[in-house]
Amino acid sequence: MTKTYDVAVVGATGTVGEVMLEILEEREFPVGRIFALASKRSAGKRARFRDKSVSVANVADFDFSRVQLALFAAGDAVSRQFAPAAAAAGCVVVDSSAHFRDAEDVPLIVPEVNPQALAGYCRRGIVASPGGPSIQMAMALKPIHEVAEVRRVNVTTYQAVSGSGATGLRELADQSARLLNAQAIKTPAVYTKQIAFNVLAQIDTLEDNGYTREEMALVGETRRILDAPGMQINPTAVQVPVFFGHSEAIHLETRDKLSAVQACRLLADAPGLTVVDTPEAGGYASAVTDAANQDEVFVSRIREDISCENGLNFWVVADNVRRGAALNSVQIAERLIEEYI
């Protein structure tokens, strides 16, 4: 008889939490009992799992000793308050917020990239899932780094509003509808400027060095995931009026020369990556057309950098909510039950 695990999904009514429930069902994760949890504000709502309606309970009232796994998708404040208590109650926490990503005693995991680091979960009973931009970039860099050692990366990310949660989605939808009907938009609440039909050159707050918190997170997380503390990474994070799907223009320099053909083969053979790169109009992947609702990270426009002897350029897209958050957490949980709990 297959062993089952009782699982709590914290943030079950949110953008990522809803997709977590879908993926647990789709991948036939061996769930015994499912507990849908959220803040007091959302308690009493209903979630769906295995064609059944599940009542959403208040996370503040939940006894985490009732479950073996807790998947957190409710933001930094909730993770800060409840994840340590959940781990202390005996369950293993997989957290998709940013709160634990810098903690040296909490492993930061992308299962296709650094599964060996998952053994460190036992130090605090918590595993951190990286941000969506870090996940897709690390997955694309790993096969190149293993063969030719990536020394420097210039990257610009074009990030969908779903990275800001339901409020970002609503703001883009509302502004778009108003502008298309020749109406004035409301004062932006989620973003510093109008996001509809616009591109914003700042995500999150500015640090003392002039980079944003989001950009510096991409630097630190990528180095940790790849175990490459000396890798030089120069990021620019941009908010774009796309609902779902992050895109990245990556320019890298390697120690050893790789041709575009060699790079393409390495990327095509890597787990979780799909290469879409044909020399014709439209022979590339886009966030909306190709990546939305998909599990893969798509790589296109693979070419040698004409300005750098050992340089490569490529374009990477992924669904930031599914691939860049919910799926990664479920894959971590799958690894945990296969190898550790």
Disulfide bonds with the S-S distance in Angstrom:
none
